[in-house]
Amino acid sequence: MNNLCNDIYELWSKYSFFGYRRITAILNDQKGYNLNHKKVLRLMRLIGISAVYPKPRTTIINKKEYKYPYLLNDLKVTKPNQVWATDITYIKTPRGFVYLCGLIDLFSRYITSWQLSTTMNTEFCLKILRNGLKLNNPNIINTDQGSQFTSNEWISELKSNNIQISMDGKGRWVDNVFIERFWRTIKQEQIYINPPDSIKELRNQIDDFIGFYNDQRPHQSLNYKTPSQIFFEDEDRRKVIDF
């Protein structure tokens, strides 16, 4: 069974756009198996993988609302709370897609706040912003141009806290690369290998993983320190990050 699962995962890693029927055919033709597609589908679900196909959009542009320039070009980030970033990602559950929004401090990679929701409304994002601001006020918050982050409510909240507003160029996910890397990390290291059976279980998984990520998981880019150590570290021991 382990060998079969490994072969399935290896094929999916190379050809993530292949569905279970095509993977079944390759396993039978090239690997010498005699499988039916139902078994392969069941094992793919067990592993937590599926064919890559268009998923729910997490960035919906609202042309009627506010847009601001990208402020991180040539910026040297030298301390925590200089720049935070936020984004929304989707997670598939047995009951459908849910959405995860988080705030990350770019210097330390510390997750300052997060929220899980079944909808992508602005209030969901405002909750994580307000929770994060209980910890500290960053100088800049960077987002994409999604309707939540160009809304009057979001912009007003940032302005009222004297936070500079930075927005990615349209379609340029790389501008917000640190939060994107965190989405990849939490999905690969937690959610995909332990698929949740319910939203409650997913929420507990995320809470446990973010605690581990912030306080226990060393980062190579942080000289193998944790985000918490860097986020709360003395200024004279900090390094410079170039964007």
C-alpha positions in Angstrom: 0.0 0.0 0.0 2.8 2.4 0.9 4.5 1.8 -2.5 1.3 2.5 -4.3 0.7 5.7 -2.4 4.2 6.8 -3.1 3.8 6.1 -6.8 0.5 8.0 -6.9 2.1 11.0 -5.2 5.2 10.9 -7.4 3.0 11.0 -10.5 0.8 13.8 -9.1 3.9 15.8 -8.2 5.1 15.7 -11.8 1.7 16.1 -13.4 -0.5 17.9 -10.9 -3.0 18.6 -13.6 -3.7 14.9 -14.1 -7.0 13.5 -12.6 -7.4 10.1 -10.9 -8.5 8.4 -14.2 -5.3 9.4 -16.0 -3.1 8.5 -13.1 -4.8 5.1 -12.9 -4.1 4.5 -16.6 -0.4 5.4 -16.2 0.0 3.2 -13.1 -1.5 0.3 -14.9 0.4 0.9 -18.2 3.8 1.9 -16.9 4.0 0.6 -13.4 2.5 -2.8 -13.8 -0.5 -2.3 -11.5 -4.0 -3.7 -12.1 -6.1 -1.0 -10.5 -9.5 0.5 -11.0 -10.0 4.3 -10.9 -12.1 4.2 -7.7 -9.3 2.8 -5.6 -6.9 5.5 -7.0 -9.4 8.2 -6.2 -9.9 6.9 -2.7 -6.1 6.8 -2.1 -5.6 10.3 -3.6 -8.3 11.6 -1.1 -6.5 9.8 1.7 -3.2 11.4 0.8 -4.9 14.8 0.4 -4.2 15.5 -3.3 -6.3 16.2 -6.3 -5.9 17.5 -9.9 -5.1 21.2 -10.2 -8.0 23.0 -11.7 -9.6 26.4 -11.4 -10.5 27.1 -7.8 -12.5 29.8 -6.2 -11.2 33.3 -6.9 -9.8 34.9 -3.8 -9.0 38.3 -5.5 -12.0 40.0 -6.9 -11.2 43.5 -8.2 -13.6 46.3 -7.3 -12.9 49.1 -9.7 -15.2 51.5 -8.0 -13.2 51.5 -4.7 -9.8 52.7 -3.7 -6.4 51.7 -5.1 -3.0 52.6 -3.8 0.6 52.3 -5.1 3.0 49.5 -4.2 5.4 50.8 -1.6 7.8 47.9 -1.2 10.0 48.4 -4.2 13.6 49.1 -3.1 12.4 49.2 0.5 14.8 47.9 3.2 12.8 46.2 5.9 15.0 46.4 9.0 12.7 45.7 12.0 9.4 44.1 13.0 6.2 46.1 12.5 7.7 48.0 9.6 5.6 46.1 7.1 2.8 43.6 7.5 1.1 41.8 4.6 -2.3 40.1 4.3 -4.0 37.8 1.8 -6.8 35.3 1.5 -6.4 31.7 0.5 -9.0 28.9 0.1 -9.0 25.4 1.7 -11.2 22.5 0.6 -13.2 20.7 3.2 -15.9 18.0 3.0 -18.5 20.7 3.2 -17.0 22.9 0.5 -14.4 25.7 0.3 -13.6 27.9 3.3 -11.3 30.9 3.3 -8.3 31.7 5.5 -7.1 35.3 5.9 -3.9 36.1 7.8 -1.5 39.0 8.7 2.2 38.4 8.6 5.1 40.6 9.7 7.5 40.6 6.8 10.7 41.0 8.8 10.1 38.1 11.3 7.6 36.1 9.3 5.5 36.2 12.5 1.7 35.6 12.0 0.1 38.4 14.0 -3.5 37.4 13.3 -5.7 35.0 11.3 -9.3 34.2 10.7 -11.3 31.4 9.0 -14.6 32.1 7.3 -17.1 30.5 4.9 -17.4 33.8 3.0 -15.0 36.4 1.7 -16.7 39.5 3.0 -14.9 42.6 4.2 -15.9 42.1 7.9 -14.0 38.8 7.9 -10.8 40.7 7.0 -11.5 43.6 9.3 -11.6 41.1 12.2 -8.0 39.9 11.6 -6.8 43.5 11.2 -8.3 44.6 14.5 -7.0 41.6 16.3 -3.5 42.2 14.8 -3.6 45.8 15.9 -4.1 44.7 19.5 -0.5 43.5 19.2 1.1 46.5 17.5 0.6 49.0 14.7 2.8 48.4 11.6 4.0 51.3 9.5 2.8 49.7 6.2 0.3 47.0 5.4 0.5 45.5 1.9 -2.4 43.7 0.2 -3.6 42.8 -3.3 -6.3 44.8 -5.0 -9.2 42.6 -3.9 -12.5 44.2 -3.1 -12.1 43.6 0.6 -8.8 45.6 0.7 -10.0 48.4 -1.6 -13.2 48.9 0.3 -14.0 52.0 2.2 -14.2 50.1 5.5 -10.7 48.6 5.2 -9.1 51.8 3.9 -10.7 53.8 6.7 -9.5 51.4 9.4 -5.9 51.7 8.1 -6.1 55.5 7.9 -7.5 55.8 11.3 -4.5 53.9 12.7 -2.0 56.0 10.7 -1.0 52.9 8.6 0.5 53.5 5.1 -1.4 51.6 2.4 0.5 49.5 -0.2 -1.2 47.4 -2.9 0.3 44.8 -5.3 0.0 45.3 -9.1 -2.9 43.5 -10.6 -2.1 39.8 -11.0 1.3 40.1 -9.4 1.1 37.5 -6.5 4.9 37.7 -6.2 4.6 41.1 -4.7 3.1 39.5 -1.6 5.4 36.5 -1.6 5.9 36.0 2.1 2.2 35.4 2.9 2.0 33.2 -0.2 4.9 31.1 1.1 3.1 30.7 4.4 0.0 29.5 2.7 2.1 26.9 0.9 3.8 25.9 4.2 0.6 25.4 6.2 -1.1 23.4 3.5 1.9 21.1 2.7 3.0 20.6 6.3 -0.4 20.3 8.0 -3.6 20.4 6.0 -2.7 18.1 3.0 -1.2 15.4 5.2 -4.1 15.6 7.8 -7.2 16.4 5.8 -9.8 17.8 8.2 -13.3 16.2 8.5 -15.0 19.4 9.6 -14.5 23.2 9.8 -14.1 22.9 13.5 -11.3 20.4 13.1 -9.7 22.6 10.4 -9.8 25.6 12.7 -8.1 23.7 15.5 -5.4 22.5 13.1 -4.7 26.0 11.9 -4.5 27.3 15.5 -2.1 24.6 16.5 0.1 25.0 13.4 0.3 28.7 13.7 1.4 28.4 17.3 4.0 25.9 16.2 5.1 28.0 13.2 5.4 31.2 15.3 7.0 29.7 18.4 8.8 26.5 17.5 9.5 26.1 13.8 13.1 27.5 13.0 13.5 29.3 9.7 16.6 29.1 7.6 16.1 32.7 6.4 16.0 33.7 10.1 19.3 32.0 10.9 17.2 29.1 12.3 15.4 31.2 14.8 11.7 31.2 15.2 9.4 34.1 14.1 8.6 34.8 17.7 12.3 35.2 18.6 12.9 37.7 15.8 9.6 39.5 16.2 10.4 40.3 19.9 14.2 40.5 19.5 16.4 43.5 20.4 17.0 46.0 17.5 20.8 45.7 17.6 20.5 42.0 16.6 18.3 42.5 13.6 19.3 42.0 9.9 18.2 43.8 6.8 15.8 42.3 4.2 16.0 43.7 0.7 12.9 43.6 -1.6 
